[in-house]
Amino acid sequence: MKSPFNPFEMAQAQFDKAADVLGLDAPSRDLLRFPLREYHFSIPVRMDDGTTKVFRGFRVQHNDARGPSKGGIRFHPQETVDTVRALAMWMTWKCSVVDIPLGGGKGGVICDPHNLSQREQEGICRGWIRQIAKNVGPVNDVPAPDVMTSPQHMLWMLDEFETIHGGKYPGFITGKPLGMGGSLGRTEATGYGVVFTLREALKQLGIPIDKTRAAVQGFGNVSQYAVRLYQQLGGKVVCVSSWDQADQTSYTFRKLDGVDPDALLGIADRFGGIDKEKAAKLGYGVLPGSAWIEQDVDILIPAALENQITGETARKIKPSVKVIAEGANGPTTPDADKVLQERGIFVIPDFLANAGGVTCSYFEQVQCNQNYYWELDEVLGKLDTKMTSAFHAVSELAAKRKLYMRDAAYVISVSRVAKACKDRGWV
Ligand code: NAD
């Protein structure tokens, strides 16, 4: 997870660029470059061996002018407050670009769940809530699962919150298990959302989707559902890649007549790592992890990690590539953006392309608050509508003002949030 970039500085630099395009006034810039609030706290947990260990936790509320802060809680041994600050800011822009009435937040705990029992993890979840129960809630800040946190963690947190506040507040947290306030469609939402925006981009470029081929990095939650929907719409995914825990490296699995996600799922571990021997037996070519970016395809879908398309790797992208749909958060570095822009590759930026997850979390909150749960088709239909209209708002602005898609998405998001702050009389 170590990166040469300070993520918060990168988020501020991206914001500054949008603020320049918008000609934003000094107080608005000063407000939006930093979080509104952040909480740093200590969580003492009684461990299984009887000792007590103290974990450090954070919650950053970047902005809530458009609605309660929204964002995940990460459990990670290398968590830093700057990563949490950057992710909180990106959540503000993500909720704004899909025009849902939520702000941006993010939380974290410095810990490694691999080395913690279930009971110890429950202790961290309940301790996290005890430290911040008065500053989060359905009307001010709504957490969700993120890196190494799960629906079970969310349920422990909800239970602690409800115990403290003495009532039922299922809209306090999202990503809950189905039957306990979770929404149908949440598992599919991010990958499907990526493909809804990709479908619209191809329509706009006049490229029939059933004539296209794609290469995908990753085979986790986002990738698996993106691959499924894209292939249902007639596209062909020629490769996916994944991390091999035993070899401590990644591999690309290629099948030129189209990968079979069900077969690959059958030979993948629960972290989305594909077994290379079994894949070879199924007829997949096993190539180095970096090979996904060098394929002769129309579309690239990075759906694994940040900083994968760099100034250097961008030069390996084949001339056939017309669209990059960013499933992952931050897969493209600023110097790679310059290369992509020069080459005229159409980029669907991360906080637009992967906003399906938070959009469905918003639907979960709505369903919880009205205590009535929708059928799968209703959830996915509403998701499609939101993603499609968000894509068109951004692409129309990009065309009108001759902006790179990422810059257009920033301009829309930042201007909506800045307007909300101004209308409220904050600046
Ligand atoms: P995941 O943990 O389910 O899957 C990650 C996949 O990437 C796995 O297949 C893993 O083997 C693979 N991988 C890891 N390191 C790799 C490497 N070096 N090379 C190639 N493959 C590698 O994660 P996910 O939920 O699918 O998330 C993927 C990305 O999308 C992340 O950037 C995440 O922040 C972002 N994202 C996810 C959601 C969501 O709802 N899941 C929402 C928004 C953004």
Residues whose N, C-alpha, C, O or C-beta is under 5 A from the ligand:
A	BS01	NAD	T190 G218 F219 G220 N221 V222 S223 S241 S242 W243 S250 F271 G272 G273 G289 A303 A304 L305 E306 G327 A328 N329 N354 G357
